[in-house]
Amino acid sequence: MPQINPERWHAVEKLIDHFCNTNQVPAIALQVNVKETSRLYSRGRQRLNDNGDTLREDAIFLIASITKPIVVLGVLKLLEEGELLLGDRVKQFIPEFGCAGKHGITIRHLMTHTSGLPDMLPNNRELRSANAPLSEFVKQICQLSPDEPPGRIVQYQSTGIAILSEVIQRITGLSCAEYLNQVLFQPMGMKDTSLGVPEEWYEGDQPKVERIVEIRIPDELDIEPDWDWNSPYWRGFGAPWGGLLTTISDLGKLVEMLKNRGVFQQKRLFSHRTILKATKDQLATISGLSATEKEGKGWGLGWQMVSNTKSDYYGDLLSTSTYGHGGATGTLLWIDPELETSAIILTTQPQEPHGRFLARITNAIVSAIEG
């Protein structure tokens, strides 16, 4: 039976201490679950200019692209309810999307990053600088031409996740944020989780917004404070591709549900088959992909297949059945079914493109597990 070796776990804590004490990473919060055993550890600063360890136990992190598979889960809830099929063309739900070579793009293409759409809009920076609303992003994505026809390439695409959020709104009449809160966050008691900061987080004597941890902005991005990750605009924007705010404990509830194949605290939220399909490589189902195009890549429905990916975020020691997702703000979630282990690593140090801090922490975690 897998279990945590106490002495080796101490090495995980020492590594985190080293990263924070040397200011390589301003703050780190960690949750590791091995079967029924859970370990929590956190170090660092709530604000970049703080002195000492000021990171709150209830700190709220912007988890960036870990948002993507959570939005996909919302769409999969609609699939379970018979509202759509993976093979449905997106234009069935968003008619104005079906132009400029996007007629054949399906829900499956968007979930597996095989739509051919670019990651971001060409004028992404200008839109953010102008504090444009999400609706403007969606409008312009609908006018885009894909880089390749759907099903020909595997190309990471935030734009596709934005369109999935619009599919949710067209079907339910609710914003993506409202829908996820209704079908995911509330049922699992994720009270400190939201896609974008809601108005009520600013209310009261101790507003919840004060619990959001400040991110260290890389020099190349530290030129537009009105729209960086710490800005009120971006926190409130609620980007479906990267705007979820949550705590380590709330995200742990989502991981519990995934590990239990759709069950959370004896309540079934998703069918076993839905979670199984979402967390297994789906690229083989995309008939137009060549073997060369699939090489070094692996996508379930929203989730990245660690064994097939060239991403450095996941380190070197995870099992071939592992799935997860990383975020550009320095965050990572992975679940290793073979090792019966999961980890959530939330930091405030952006680590694109290599994620070396995350990978080194992951290697230390896996090395601490025996049996």
DRENDO-1510 file (C-alpha; in Angstrom, 1 decimal, always signed):
<recs>
REC; n; res; u; v; w
REC; 1; MET; +0.0; +0.0; +0.0 .
REC; 2; PRO; +1.5; +3.4; -1.0 .
REC; 3; GLN; +2.4; +5.6; +2.0 .
REC; 4; ILE; +4.4; +8.7; +2.8 .
REC; 5; ASN; +7.9; +8.1; +4.2 .
REC; 6; PRO; +8.2; +10.8; +7.0 .
REC; 7; GLU; +11.9; +11.3; +6.5 .
REC; 8; ARG; +11.6; +11.8; +2.8 .
REC; 9; TRP; +8.5; +14.1; +3.2 .
REC; 10; HIS; +10.8; +16.3; +5.3 .
REC; 11; ALA; +12.9; +16.7; +2.2 .
REC; 12; VAL; +9.8; +18.0; +0.4 .
REC; 13; GLU; +9.4; +20.6; +3.1 .
REC; 14; LYS; +13.0; +21.6; +3.0 .
REC; 15; LEU; +12.9; +22.1; -0.7 .
REC; 16; ILE; +9.9; +24.4; -0.4 .
REC; 17; ASP; +11.6; +26.3; +2.5 .
REC; 18; HIS; +14.7; +26.7; +0.2 .
REC; 19; PHE; +12.7; +28.1; -2.7 .
REC; 20; CYS; +10.9; +30.6; -0.4 .
REC; 21; ASN; +13.9; +31.6; +1.8 .
REC; 22; THR; +16.0; +32.3; -1.3 .
REC; 23; ASN; +13.1; +34.3; -2.8 .
REC; 24; GLN; +13.1; +32.1; -5.9 .
REC; 25; VAL; +9.3; +31.6; -5.2 .
REC; 26; PRO; +7.4; +34.2; -3.2 .
REC; 27; ALA; +4.8; +31.7; -1.9 .
REC; 28; ILE; +4.0; +28.0; -2.1 .
REC; 29; ALA; +1.0; +26.0; -0.9 .
REC; 30; LEU; +1.0; +22.3; -1.2 .
REC; 31; GLN; -1.5; +19.5; -0.7 .
REC; 32; VAL; -0.5; +15.9; -1.3 .
REC; 33; ASN; -2.9; +12.9; -0.8 .
REC; 34; VAL; -1.8; +9.3; -0.8 .
REC; 35; LYS; -4.8; +7.1; -0.5 .
REC; 36; GLU; -6.5; +8.4; +2.7 .
REC; 37; THR; -3.5; +10.3; +4.0 .
REC; 38; SER; -3.3; +14.0; +3.4 .
REC; 39; ARG; -0.3; +16.3; +3.9 .
REC; 40; LEU; -0.5; +20.1; +3.8 .
REC; 41; TYR; +2.5; +22.5; +3.7 .
REC; 42; SER; +2.8; +26.2; +2.9 .
REC; 43; ARG; +5.4; +28.9; +3.1 .
REC; 44; GLY; +6.0; +32.4; +1.9 .
REC; 45; ARG; +4.4; +35.8; +1.6 .
REC; 46; GLN; +0.9; +36.9; +1.0 .
REC; 47; ARG; +2.1; +40.2; -0.5 .
REC; 48; LEU; +5.4; +40.5; -2.4 .
REC; 49; ASN; +6.8; +43.2; -0.1 .
REC; 50; ASP; +5.8; +41.4; +3.2 .
REC; 51; ASN; +8.5; +40.4; +5.6 .
REC; 52; GLY; +8.6; +36.8; +6.9 .
REC; 53; ASP; +6.0; +34.1; +6.4 .
REC; 54; THR; +2.7; +35.9; +6.0 .
REC; 55; LEU; +0.9; +33.5; +3.6 .
REC; 56; ARG; -2.5; +32.8; +5.1 .
REC; 57; GLU; -3.9; +29.3; +5.6 .
REC; 58; ASP; -7.0; +30.3; +3.7 .
REC; 59; ALA; -5.1; +32.1; +0.9 .
REC; 60; ILE; -6.8; +32.4; -2.4 .
REC; 61; PHE; -4.7; +31.7; -5.6 .
REC; 62; LEU; -5.3; +32.6; -9.2 .
REC; 63; ILE; -4.7; +29.2; -10.7 .
REC; 64; ALA; -4.5; +30.2; -14.4 .
REC; 65; SER; -4.9; +27.4; -16.9 .
REC; 66; ILE; -6.0; +24.8; -14.4 .
REC; 67; THR; -9.3; +26.6; -15.0 .
REC; 68; LYS; -9.5; +25.0; -18.5 .
REC; 69; PRO; -10.3; +21.4; -17.5 .
REC; 70; ILE; -12.8; +22.7; -14.9 .
REC; 71; VAL; -14.7; +24.5; -17.6 .
REC; 72; VAL; -14.6; +21.3; -19.6 .
REC; 73; LEU; -16.2; +19.5; -16.7 .
REC; 74; GLY; -19.0; +22.0; -16.8 .
REC; 75; VAL; -19.6; +21.1; -20.5 .
REC; 76; LEU; -19.5; +17.4; -19.7 .
REC; 77; LYS; -22.3; +17.9; -17.2 .
REC; 78; LEU; -24.4; +19.2; -20.1 .
REC; 79; LEU; -23.3; +16.2; -22.1 .
REC; 80; GLU; -24.6; +13.9; -19.3 .
REC; 81; GLU; -27.9; +15.7; -19.3 .
REC; 82; GLY; -28.3; +15.1; -23.1 .
REC; 83; GLU; -27.8; +18.8; -24.1 .
REC; 84; LEU; -24.9; +18.1; -26.5 .
REC; 85; LEU; -22.6; +15.4; -28.0 .
REC; 86; LEU; -18.8; +15.5; -28.3 .
REC; 87; GLY; -19.3; +15.3; -32.1 .
REC; 88; ASP; -21.7; +18.2; -32.3 .
REC; 89; ARG; -20.5; +21.1; -34.4 .
REC; 90; VAL; -20.0; +24.2; -32.3 .
REC; 91; LYS; -22.0; +26.3; -34.8 .
REC; 92; GLN; -25.2; +24.4; -33.7 .
REC; 93; PHE; -25.0; +26.4; -30.5 .
REC; 94; ILE; -23.2; +29.5; -31.7 .
REC; 95; PRO; -24.3; +30.1; -35.3 .
REC; 96; GLU; -21.9; +33.0; -35.8 .
REC; 97; PHE; -18.9; +30.8; -35.0 .
REC; 98; GLY; -19.5; +28.7; -38.2 .
REC; 99; CYS; -17.5; +30.9; -40.6 .
REC; 100; ALA; -14.0; +31.4; -41.9 .
REC; 101; GLY; -13.1; +27.8; -42.0 .
REC; 102; LYS; -14.6; +26.9; -38.6 .
REC; 103; HIS; -17.7; +25.0; -39.9 .
REC; 104; GLY; -16.4; +21.6; -38.9 .
REC; 105; ILE; -15.1; +22.4; -35.5 .
REC; 106; THR; -16.8; +20.2; -32.9 .
REC; 107; ILE; -17.1; +20.2; -29.1 .
REC; 108; ARG; -14.5; +17.4; -29.0 .
REC; 109; HIS; -12.0; +19.4; -31.0 .
REC; 110; LEU; -12.3; +22.3; -28.4 .
REC; 111; MET; -11.8; +19.9; -25.5 .
REC; 112; THR; -8.8; +18.2; -27.0 .
REC; 113; HIS; -7.0; +21.2; -28.4 .
REC; 114; THR; -7.4; +19.9; -31.9 .
REC; 115; SER; -9.6; +22.7; -33.3 .
REC; 116; GLY; -6.8; +24.4; -35.2 .
REC; 117; LEU; -7.6; +27.7; -33.4 .
REC; 118; PRO; -4.7; +29.8; -32.1 .
REC; 119; ASP; -4.0; +30.0; -28.4 .
REC; 120; MET; -4.8; +33.7; -28.1 .
REC; 121; LEU; -6.4; +36.4; -30.3 .
REC; 122; PRO; -3.8; +38.4; -32.3 .
REC; 123; ASN; -4.8; +41.5; -30.4 .
REC; 124; ASN; -5.0; +39.9; -27.0 .
REC; 125; ARG; -2.8; +42.5; -25.4 .
REC; 126; GLU; -4.7; +45.4; -26.8 .
REC; 127; LEU; -8.0; +44.0; -25.6 .
REC; 128; ARG; -6.7; +43.5; -22.1 .
REC; 129; SER; -5.2; +46.9; -22.1 .
REC; 130; ALA; -8.6; +48.4; -23.0 .
REC; 131; ASN; -10.2; +46.3; -20.2 .
REC; 132; ALA; -12.5; +44.7; -22.8 .
REC; 133; PRO; -15.2; +42.4; -21.5 .
REC; 134; LEU; -15.3; +38.6; -22.1 .
REC; 135; SER; -18.1; +39.1; -24.7 .
REC; 136; GLU; -15.7; +41.1; -26.9 .
REC; 137; PHE; -13.2; +38.3; -26.8 .
REC; 138; VAL; -15.8; +35.7; -27.8 .
REC; 139; LYS; -17.1; +38.0; -30.6 .
REC; 140; GLN; -13.6; +38.2; -32.1 .
REC; 141; ILE; -12.9; +34.5; -31.7 .
REC; 142; CYS; -16.0; +33.8; -33.7 .
REC; 143; GLN; -14.5; +35.9; -36.5 .
REC; 144; LEU; -11.1; +34.1; -36.5 .
REC; 145; SER; -9.8; +31.8; -39.2 .
REC; 146; PRO; -8.1; +28.6; -37.7 .
REC; 147; ASP; -4.4; +28.1; -38.3 .
REC; 148; GLU; -5.3; +24.6; -39.7 .
REC; 149; PRO; -8.5; +22.8; -40.5 .
REC; 150; PRO; -10.0; +21.1; -37.4 .
REC; 151; GLY; -8.6; +17.7; -36.5 .
REC; 152; ARG; -5.3; +18.2; -38.3 .
REC; 153; ILE; -3.0; +19.5; -35.5 .
REC; 154; VAL; -2.7; +19.5; -31.7 .
REC; 155; GLN; -2.4; +23.1; -30.7 .
REC; 156; TYR; -3.1; +24.5; -27.3 .
REC; 157; GLN; -5.9; +27.0; -27.6 .
REC; 158; SER; -7.3; +29.2; -24.9 .
REC; 159; THR; -9.7; +30.6; -27.5 .
REC; 160; GLY; -11.4; +27.2; -27.8 .
REC; 161; ILE; -12.1; +27.1; -24.0 .
REC; 162; ALA; -13.6; +30.6; -24.3 .
REC; 163; ILE; -16.0; +29.2; -26.9 .
REC; 164; LEU; -16.9; +26.3; -24.6 .
REC; 165; SER; -17.8; +28.9; -22.0 .
REC; 166; GLU; -20.1; +30.5; -24.5 .
REC; 167; VAL; -21.7; +27.2; -25.3 .
REC; 168; ILE; -22.5; +26.8; -21.6 .
REC; 169; GLN; -24.2; +30.3; -21.7 .
REC; 170; ARG; -26.1; +29.6; -24.9 .
REC; 171; ILE; -27.6; +26.3; -23.5 .
REC; 172; THR; -28.2; +27.3; -19.9 .
REC; 173; GLY; -28.8; +31.0; -20.0 .
REC; 174; LEU; -26.2; +31.4; -17.2 .
REC; 175; SER; -22.7; +32.8; -17.4 .
REC; 176; CYS; -20.0; +30.2; -17.2 .
REC; 177; ALA; -19.1; +31.5; -13.7 .
REC; 178; GLU; -22.7; +31.2; -12.5 .
REC; 179; TYR; -23.1; +27.7; -14.0 .
REC; 180; LEU; -19.9; +26.3; -12.6 .
REC; 181; ASN; -20.8; +27.6; -9.2 .
REC; 182; GLN; -24.2; +26.0; -9.4 .
REC; 183; VAL; -23.2; +22.5; -10.7 .
REC; 184; LEU; -19.7; +22.1; -9.3 .
REC; 185; PHE; -18.6; +24.5; -6.6 .
REC; 186; GLN; -21.8; +24.6; -4.5 .
REC; 187; PRO; -22.4; +20.8; -4.5 .
REC; 188; MET; -18.8; +20.3; -3.3 .
REC; 189; GLY; -18.8; +23.1; -0.7 .
REC; 190; MET; -16.1; +25.0; -2.6 .
REC; 191; LYS; -17.1; +28.3; -0.9 .
REC; 192; ASP; -13.9; +30.1; -1.7 .
REC; 193; THR; -13.8; +29.3; -5.4 .
REC; 194; SER; -15.1; +31.6; -8.2 .
REC; 195; LEU; -14.4; +32.2; -11.9 .
REC; 196; GLY; -13.6; +35.8; -11.5 .
REC; 197; VAL; -14.0; +37.9; -8.3 .
REC; 198; PRO; -17.7; +38.3; -7.6 .
REC; 199; GLU; -19.0; +41.6; -6.1 .
REC; 200; GLU; -19.6; +40.0; -2.7 .
REC; 201; TRP; -15.9; +39.3; -2.3 .
REC; 202; TYR; -15.4; +43.1; -1.8 .
REC; 203; GLU; -18.0; +43.3; +1.0 .
REC; 204; GLY; -17.8; +43.3; +4.8 .
REC; 205; ASP; -15.2; +44.3; +7.3 .
REC; 206; GLN; -12.8; +41.6; +6.1 .
REC; 207; PRO; -13.5; +41.3; +2.4 .
REC; 208; LYS; -12.5; +38.0; +0.9 .
REC; 209; VAL; -10.6; +39.7; -1.9 .
REC; 210; GLU; -7.9; +40.5; +0.7 .
REC; 211; ARG; -7.1; +36.8; +0.8 .
REC; 212; ILE; -6.0; +36.7; -2.8 .
REC; 213; VAL; -2.2; +36.2; -3.0 .
REC; 214; GLU; -0.1; +38.6; -5.0 .
REC; 215; ILE; +1.7; +37.1; -8.0 .
REC; 216; ARG; +5.2; +38.1; -9.0 .
REC; 217; ILE; +4.8; +39.5; -12.5 .
REC; 218; PRO; +7.7; +38.6; -14.9 .
REC; 219; ASP; +9.7; +41.6; -16.2 .
REC; 220; GLU; +8.5; +41.1; -19.8 .
REC; 221; LEU; +4.9; +41.4; -18.6 .
REC; 222; ASP; +5.4; +44.0; -16.0 .
REC; 223; ILE; +4.5; +46.9; -18.3 .
REC; 224; GLU; +0.7; +47.1; -18.1 .
REC; 225; PRO; -0.3; +47.1; -14.4 .
REC; 226; ASP; -3.9; +47.9; -15.4 .
REC; 227; TRP; -4.4; +44.4; -16.8 .
REC; 228; ASP; -1.8; +42.1; -15.2 .
REC; 229; TRP; -2.7; +39.1; -13.1 .
REC; 230; ASN; -2.9; +41.2; -9.9 .
REC; 231; SER; -5.2; +43.9; -11.4 .
REC; 232; PRO; -8.8; +44.4; -10.4 .
REC; 233; TYR; -9.7; +44.0; -14.1 .
REC; 234; TRP; -8.1; +40.6; -14.6 .
REC; 235; ARG; -9.3; +39.3; -11.3 .
REC; 236; GLY; -12.8; +40.3; -12.1 .
REC; 237; PHE; -12.7; +39.3; -15.8 .
REC; 238; GLY; -13.2; +35.6; -15.1 .
REC; 239; ALA; -11.3; +34.2; -18.1 .
REC; 240; PRO; -12.6; +30.7; -18.8 .
REC; 241; TRP; -9.1; +29.8; -19.9 .
REC; 242; GLY; -7.4; +31.1; -16.8 .
REC; 243; GLY; -9.4; +33.1; -14.3 .
REC; 244; LEU; -10.4; +30.7; -11.5 .
REC; 245; LEU; -9.6; +31.8; -8.0 .
REC; 246; THR; -9.6; +29.1; -5.3 .
REC; 247; THR; -7.9; +27.8; -2.2 .
REC; 248; ILE; -5.8; +24.7; -1.7 .
REC; 249; SER; -8.5; +23.1; +0.4 .
REC; 250; ASP; -11.3; +23.8; -2.2 .
REC; 251; LEU; -9.3; +22.5; -5.1 .
REC; 252; GLY; -8.6; +19.4; -3.0 .
REC; 253; LYS; -12.3; +18.7; -3.0 .
REC; 254; LEU; -12.3; +18.7; -6.8 .
REC; 255; VAL; -9.4; +16.3; -6.8 .
REC; 256; GLU; -11.2; +14.0; -4.4 .
REC; 257; MET; -14.2; +13.9; -6.8 .
REC; 258; LEU; -11.9; +13.1; -9.7 .
REC; 259; LYS; -10.0; +10.3; -7.8 .
REC; 260; ASN; -13.4; +8.8; -6.8 .
REC; 261; ARG; -14.5; +8.8; -10.5 .
REC; 262; GLY; -17.3; +11.4; -10.0 .
REC; 263; VAL; -18.3; +10.8; -6.4 .
REC; 264; PHE; -17.8; +13.4; -3.7 .
REC; 265; GLN; -18.6; +12.5; -0.1 .
REC; 266; GLN; -20.9; +9.7; -1.2 .
REC; 267; LYS; -22.8; +11.9; -3.7 .
REC; 268; ARG; -22.4; +11.2; -7.4 .
REC; 269; LEU; -21.8; +14.3; -9.4 .
REC; 270; PHE; -20.6; +12.7; -12.6 .
REC; 271; SER; -20.9; +9.2; -14.0 .
REC; 272; HIS; -17.9; +6.9; -13.6 .
REC; 273; ARG; -17.7; +6.7; -17.5 .
REC; 274; THR; -17.6; +10.5; -17.9 .
REC; 275; ILE; -14.6; +10.9; -15.6 .
REC; 276; LEU; -12.8; +7.9; -17.1 .
REC; 277; LYS; -13.2; +9.3; -20.6 .
REC; 278; ALA; -12.1; +12.8; -19.6 .
REC; 279; THR; -8.9; +11.5; -18.0 .
REC; 280; LYS; -7.8; +9.1; -20.8 .
REC; 281; ASP; -6.0; +10.1; -24.0 .
REC; 282; GLN; -8.6; +11.0; -26.6 .
REC; 283; LEU; -6.2; +11.9; -29.5 .
REC; 284; ALA; -6.7; +8.5; -31.0 .
REC; 285; THR; -10.3; +9.4; -31.6 .
REC; 286; ILE; -9.3; +12.3; -33.9 .
REC; 287; SER; -9.1; +10.6; -37.2 .
REC; 288; GLY; -7.3; +13.4; -39.1 .
REC; 289; LEU; -4.3; +13.5; -36.8 .
REC; 290; SER; -1.1; +11.9; -38.1 .
REC; 291; ALA; +1.2; +9.8; -35.8 .
REC; 292; THR; +3.8; +12.5; -36.1 .
REC; 293; GLU; +1.3; +15.1; -34.9 .
REC; 294; LYS; +0.3; +13.0; -31.9 .
REC; 295; GLU; +3.9; +12.3; -30.8 .
REC; 296; GLY; +4.8; +13.9; -27.5 .
REC; 297; LYS; +1.2; +15.0; -26.9 .
REC; 298; GLY; -1.7; +13.7; -25.0 .
REC; 299; TRP; -5.1; +15.1; -24.2 .
REC; 300; GLY; -8.1; +13.7; -22.5 .
REC; 301; LEU; -11.2; +16.0; -22.4 .
REC; 302; GLY; -9.6; +19.1; -20.9 .
REC; 303; TRP; -6.9; +17.1; -19.0 .
REC; 304; GLN; -3.3; +16.7; -20.1 .
REC; 305; MET; -2.0; +13.1; -20.2 .
REC; 306; VAL; +1.4; +13.3; -18.5 .
REC; 307; SER; +3.0; +10.2; -20.1 .
REC; 308; ASN; +2.5; +11.6; -23.6 .
REC; 309; THR; +3.4; +15.2; -22.9 .
REC; 310; LYS; +6.7; +17.1; -23.4 .
REC; 311; SER; +5.8; +19.5; -20.6 .
REC; 312; ASP; +8.4; +19.8; -18.0 .
REC; 313; TYR; +5.9; +20.8; -15.2 .
REC; 314; TYR; +5.4; +17.2; -14.1 .
REC; 315; GLY; +9.0; +16.1; -13.4 .
REC; 316; ASP; +10.4; +12.7; -14.2 .
REC; 317; LEU; +8.9; +10.1; -11.9 .
REC; 318; LEU; +5.1; +10.0; -12.4 .
REC; 319; SER; +3.3; +6.9; -13.7 .
REC; 320; THR; +2.1; +6.6; -17.2 .
REC; 321; SER; -1.5; +6.9; -16.2 .
REC; 322; THR; -1.1; +10.3; -14.6 .
REC; 323; TYR; -3.2; +13.3; -15.7 .
REC; 324; GLY; -3.3; +16.9; -14.7 .
REC; 325; HIS; -2.9; +20.5; -15.8 .
REC; 326; GLY; -0.6; +23.4; -15.0 .
REC; 327; GLY; -1.1; +27.1; -14.9 .
REC; 328; ALA; +1.1; +30.0; -16.1 .
REC; 329; THR; +0.9; +31.7; -12.6 .
REC; 330; GLY; +3.0; +28.8; -11.3 .
REC; 331; THR; +0.4; +26.2; -10.4 .
REC; 332; LEU; +0.0; +22.5; -10.9 .
REC; 333; LEU; -2.5; +19.7; -10.2 .
REC; 334; TRP; -1.8; +16.1; -11.0 .
REC; 335; ILE; -3.4; +12.7; -10.1 .
REC; 336; ASP; -1.4; +9.5; -10.4 .
REC; 337; PRO; -3.9; +6.6; -10.3 .
REC; 338; GLU; -1.2; +3.9; -10.3 .
REC; 339; LEU; +0.6; +5.6; -7.3 .
REC; 340; GLU; -2.8; +6.4; -5.7 .
REC; 341; THR; -1.4; +9.9; -5.2 .
REC; 342; SER; -2.5; +13.4; -6.0 .
REC; 343; ALA; -0.8; +16.8; -5.6 .
REC; 344; ILE; -1.8; +20.4; -5.8 .
REC; 345; ILE; +1.1; +22.8; -5.9 .
REC; 346; LEU; +0.1; +26.5; -5.9 .
REC; 347; THR; +2.8; +29.2; -6.2 .
REC; 348; THR; +3.0; +32.8; -7.1 .
REC; 349; GLN; +6.0; +32.5; -9.4 .
REC; 350; PRO; +5.2; +32.2; -13.1 .
REC; 351; GLN; +7.3; +29.4; -14.5 .
REC; 352; GLU; +6.7; +29.3; -18.2 .
REC; 353; PRO; +7.7; +27.6; -20.3 .
REC; 354; HIS; +9.6; +25.0; -18.2 .
REC; 355; GLY; +8.0; +24.9; -14.7 .
REC; 356; ARG; +11.2; +23.8; -13.1 .
REC; 357; PHE; +10.2; +24.6; -9.6 .
REC; 358; LEU; +7.0; +22.6; -10.0 .
REC; 359; ALA; +8.9; +19.7; -11.5 .
REC; 360; ARG; +11.4; +19.6; -8.8 .
REC; 361; ILE; +8.7; +19.7; -6.1 .
REC; 362; THR; +6.9; +16.9; -7.9 .
REC; 363; ASN; +10.0; +14.7; -8.1 .
REC; 364; ALA; +10.5; +15.2; -4.3 .
REC; 365; ILE; +6.9; +14.3; -3.6 .
REC; 366; VAL; +7.0; +11.1; -5.7 .
REC; 367; SER; +10.3; +10.2; -4.0 .
REC; 368; ALA; +8.7; +10.4; -0.6 .
REC; 369; ILE; +6.1; +7.7; -1.4 .
REC; 370; GLU; +6.9; +4.1; -0.9 .
REC; 371; GLY; +5.0; +0.8; -1.0 .
</recs>
